[in-house]
């Protein structure tokens, strides 16, 4: 009985101790649980924001990659056709160059023979040492003219051949999707956004419908490309690189989207043509438009004209509305409209 009572006492003491420990432990767990729950609730709202941000980012990337892939696939037929045209242009150019050379040679040879015959008749009728000296000088001059003509003909052929080869090389790279691959890499590194409605509407009011695939175009805000280009915006195929965050001014959107229209019409070669226009071409000055056609303007002049047409009011501007070019030429809306109509008809 004493042993049982002793064991019972120990058991009771142990139970009371366990209860005391349990209550303290429960209080600690409860306090910790409340703190944990508050942490979960706080992190949960932040987590949702993070999830939304990551989701938008991933969705934009997915759309961008899809647009880039679609651009590549949908342009395969026209890129193949451009290569076929390149081959035909090469054949025609070579034939024309050879024909010009042969014609020039015959003209040079005929002129020399006619001169020699005329001199011979004159010499036989009245021989003299003076005439022999004159004949030598004429012969040397004739040879010199032939050599200069031949070198000029050869140089024209080399220039034309190099230009043709570079065009073919660029078209082959396009067909292989190199441009889309570089665009995809750029879009992976940098954040891009789709066009805003204001930018689309401004372009649509000038370019009309069907020329520009707005859903495939992306904008790189604060792009490093603009630093290379002196702070000016740059368009590389379907990516518009602008200097500052936020929407573009409407007239700038019209200018840059004109380059996209050029890309749709002639391919990536427009970029080389635009660089040439900036350095050695119009330098954004299309001059007096009297008697000109849109296709006669270089790539930057075309884009500048579209931008200026927007600035004077577009189709809603009176015919007498004027815009002064960078070079000081003054053009009216009436002068601009025929060229804008040619642009809308795809005459790039």
C-alpha positions in Angstrom: 0.0 0.0 0.0 2.8 2.4 0.9 4.6 1.5 -2.4 1.3 2.1 -4.3 0.8 5.4 -2.5 4.4 6.4 -3.3 4.0 5.6 -6.9 0.6 7.3 -7.0 2.2 10.4 -5.5 5.0 10.4 -8.0 2.5 9.9 -10.8 0.4 12.8 -9.6 3.4 15.1 -9.3 4.5 14.0 -12.8 1.0 14.8 -14.2 0.9 18.2 -12.6 4.4 18.9 -13.9 3.4 17.8 -17.3 0.3 19.9 -17.2 2.3 22.9 -16.1 4.8 22.3 -18.8 2.1 21.7 -21.4 0.3 24.9 -20.6 3.6 26.9 -20.9 4.5 25.1 -24.1 1.0 25.7 -25.5 1.2 29.3 -24.7 4.6 29.6 -26.4 3.3 27.7 -29.4 0.2 29.8 -29.5 2.3 33.0 -29.4 4.6 31.7 -32.1 1.7 30.5 -34.1 0.2 33.9 -34.1 3.5 35.5 -35.1 3.9 32.9 -37.9 0.4 33.5 -39.1 0.9 37.2 -39.2 4.1 36.6 -41.2 2.3 34.3 -43.6 -0.5 36.9 -44.1 2.1 39.7 -44.7 4.2 37.6 -47.0 1.1 36.3 -48.8 0.1 39.7 -50.1 3.6 40.4 -51.1 3.9 37.0 -52.7 0.8 37.7 -54.8 2.3 40.9 -56.0 5.5 39.1 -56.8 3.6 36.3 -58.5 1.7 38.8 -60.6 4.8 40.6 -61.6 6.6 37.4 -62.5 3.5 36.2 -64.3 3.3 39.4 -66.4 7.0 39.2 -67.2 6.8 35.6 -68.3 3.7 36.3 -70.3 5.3 39.2 -72.1 8.3 37.0 -72.9 6.1 34.2 -74.1 4.2 36.6 -76.4 7.4 38.1 -77.6 9.0 34.8 -78.4 5.8 33.7 -80.2 5.7 36.9 -82.2 9.4 36.5 -83.2 8.8 32.9 -84.2 5.7 33.8 -86.2 7.7 36.6 -88.0 10.3 34.1 -89.0 7.9 31.4 -90.2 5.5 33.8 -92.0 8.3 35.6 -93.9 10.0 32.4 -95.3 8.1 32.6 -98.7 8.9 36.3 -99.3 12.5 35.8 -98.2 12.9 32.9 -100.7 11.4 35.1 -103.4 13.9 37.9 -102.6 16.7 35.4 -103.2 15.2 34.4 -106.5 15.0 38.0 -107.5 18.6 38.6 -106.3 19.8 35.8 -108.7 17.8 37.3 -111.6 19.1 40.8 -110.8 22.6 39.4 -110.7 22.2 37.8 -114.1 20.7 41.0 -115.6 23.3 43.2 -113.9 26.2 41.0 -115.2 24.8 40.9 -118.7 24.2 44.7 -118.7 27.7 45.3 -117.4 29.3 43.2 -120.0 27.1 44.8 -122.7 28.1 48.2 -121.6 31.8 47.2 -121.6 31.5 45.7 -125.1 29.6 48.7 -126.4 32.1 51.1 -124.8 35.0 49.1 -126.3 33.5 49.2 -129.8 32.9 52.9 -129.5 36.4 53.5 -128.3 37.9 51.3 -131.1 35.7 52.8 -133.7 36.6 56.3 -132.7 40.2 55.4 -132.8 40.0 53.7 -136.2 38.0 56.6 -137.7 40.5 59.1 -136.4 43.4 57.0 -137.7 41.8 56.8 -141.1 41.2 60.5 -141.2 44.7 61.2 -140.2 46.1 58.7 -142.8 44.2 60.4 -145.6 45.4 63.8 -144.5 49.0 62.6 -144.1 49.1 60.9 -147.5 47.8 64.0 -149.1 50.4 66.2 -147.4 53.1 64.3 -145.4 55.0 66.1 -142.7 56.9 65.5 -139.5 54.5 67.7 -137.6 51.6 65.4 -138.6 53.6 62.4 -137.4 54.2 64.0 -134.0 50.5 64.9 -133.8 49.6 61.3 -134.6 51.7 60.0 -131.8 50.1 62.4 -129.3 46.6 61.4 -130.5 47.5 57.8 -130.3 48.8 58.1 -126.7 45.7 60.1 -125.8 43.4 57.5 -127.4 45.1 54.7 -125.4 44.8 56.8 -122.2 41.1 57.4 -122.8 40.7 53.6 -123.3 42.5 52.8 -120.2 40.5 55.3 -118.1 37.3 54.0 -119.6 38.2 50.4 -118.9 39.1 51.2 -115.3 35.9 53.1 -114.8 33.9 50.2 -116.3 35.8 47.7 -114.1 35.3 49.8 -111.0 31.5 50.1 -111.7 31.4 46.4 -112.0 33.2 45.8 -108.7 31.0 48.3 -106.9 27.8 46.7 -108.3 29.1 43.2 -107.6 30.0 44.0 -104.0 26.6 45.7 -103.4 24.8 42.7 -105.0 26.9 40.2 -102.9 26.1 42.1 -99.7 22.4 42.1 -100.5 22.4 38.4 -101.2 24.3 37.7 -98.0 21.8 39.8 -96.0 18.9 38.0 -97.6 20.5 34.6 -96.8 20.9 35.6 -93.2 17.3 36.7 -93.1 16.2 33.4 -94.5 18.1 31.6 -91.8 16.4 33.6 -89.1 19.5 35.4 -87.8 17.5 38.6 -87.3 14.8 36.9 -85.3 17.5 35.1 -83.2 19.2 38.4 -82.4 15.8 40.0 -81.6 15.0 37.0 -79.3 18.3 37.4 -77.5 17.7 41.2 -77.1 14.2 40.6 -75.7 15.6 38.0 -73.3 18.1 40.4 -71.8 16.0 43.6 -71.8 12.4 44.3 -70.8 10.1 45.1 -73.8 6.6 46.3 -74.0 3.9 46.2 -76.7 2.8 49.3 -78.5 0.4 51.6 -76.7 -3.0 52.6 -78.3 -1.9 56.2 -78.8 1.2 55.1 -80.7 -0.9 52.7 -82.9 -3.6 55.3 -83.6 -1.0 58.0 -84.6 0.6 55.6 -87.0 -2.7 54.4 -88.4 -3.8 57.9 -89.2 -0.7 58.3 -91.5 0.2 54.9 -92.7 -3.3 53.6 -93.2 -4.4 50.0 -92.8 -2.6 46.8 -93.6 1.0 48.0 -93.8 2.2 47.5 -90.2 1.7 44.4 -88.0 1.2 46.3 -84.8 0.7 43.2 -82.7 4.2 42.0 -83.5 6.0 45.2 -82.6 7.7 45.7 -79.2 9.3 48.8 -77.6 12.6 48.9 -75.7 12.4 51.9 -73.4 15.6 53.5 -72.4 17.5 51.4 -74.9 21.3 51.3 -75.0 20.9 51.4 -78.7 19.9 55.1 -78.5 23.1 56.0 -76.8 25.1 54.6 -79.8 22.8 56.6 -82.1 23.3 60.0 -80.3 20.2 59.8 -78.3 18.0 59.2 -81.3 15.5 56.4 -81.5 16.4 53.3 -83.5 14.2 50.6 -85.1 15.6 47.1 -85.7 12.9 45.2 -87.6 10.1 44.8 -85.1 11.8 46.4 -82.0 11.6 50.1 -81.5 14.4 51.4 -79.3 13.6 54.7 -77.6 15.7 56.9 -75.3 13.3 57.4 -72.3 10.7 55.3 -70.4 7.1 55.9 -71.1 5.1 56.4 -74.3 6.7 57.9 -77.4 5.5 61.2 -78.7 3.0 60.5 -81.5 5.1 62.0 -84.2 8.1 59.9 -83.1 5.9 56.8 -83.2 5.0 57.7 -86.8 8.6 58.1 -87.8 9.8 54.8 -86.2 6.9 52.8 -87.5 7.6 54.1 -91.0 10.8 52.1 -90.6 8.8 49.0 -89.7 6.7 49.5 -92.9 10.0 49.7 -94.8 11.1 46.4 -93.2 7.8 44.8 -94.2 8.3 45.9 -97.7 12.0 45.4 -98.5 13.4 43.4 -95.6 16.2 44.1 -93.1 18.3 45.8 -95.8 16.3 49.0 -94.9 18.6 49.3 -91.8 21.8 49.6 -93.9 20.0 52.1 -96.2 18.8 54.1 -93.2 22.4 54.3 -91.8 23.6 55.4 -95.2 20.9 58.1 -95.3 22.0 59.4 -91.9 25.7 59.6 -92.8 25.9 60.3 -96.5 22.3 60.7 -97.6 19.5 63.2 -96.9 20.3 63.3 -93.2 16.5 63.7 -92.5 16.0 66.5 -95.1 13.8 65.6 -98.0 14.0 69.0 -99.5 11.4 70.5 -101.9 8.9 67.9 -102.8 7.9 69.4 -106.1 8.0 66.7 -108.8 9.3 64.0 -106.4 8.0 60.5 -105.7 8.0 58.8 -102.3 10.2 55.9 -103.6 12.8 58.5 -104.7 13.4 59.6 -101.1 15.9 57.7 -98.9 14.8 55.8 -95.8 15.2 58.6 -93.3 13.7 61.1 -95.6 10.6 58.9 -96.0 10.2 58.5 -92.3 10.8 62.3 -91.7 8.1 63.1 -94.3 5.6 60.9 -92.6 6.4 62.4 -89.2 6.1 66.0 -90.6 2.8 65.1 -92.3 1.5 64.0 -88.9 2.8 67.2 -87.2 0.9 69.5 -89.6 -2.4 67.7 -89.0 -2.3 64.7 -91.4 -5.3 64.3 -93.6 -7.2 66.9 -91.6 -4.7 69.7 -92.4 -5.7 72.3 -95.0 -3.8 72.2 -98.3 -2.0 75.5 -97.4 -0.6 74.1 -94.1 3.2 74.3 -94.3 6.2 72.5 -92.8 9.8 73.6 -93.1 12.4 70.9 -93.5 15.8 70.8 -91.6 17.4 72.3 -94.7 15.0 75.2 -94.9 12.7 73.9 -97.7 9.0 74.8 -97.2 6.4 72.3 -98.3 2.6 72.5 -98.1 0.2 69.7 -97.2 -0.9 69.7 -100.9 2.7 68.9 -101.9 3.0 66.1 -99.3 -0.3 64.3 -100.0 0.6 62.7 -103.4 3.7 61.2 -101.8 1.8 60.0 -98.7 -0.7 58.4 -101.1 2.2 56.6 -102.8 3.5 55.4 -99.4 0.1 54.1 -98.5 0.1 52.2 -101.8 3.3 50.5 -100.7 5.6 52.3 -103.2 8.7 52.3 -101.0 
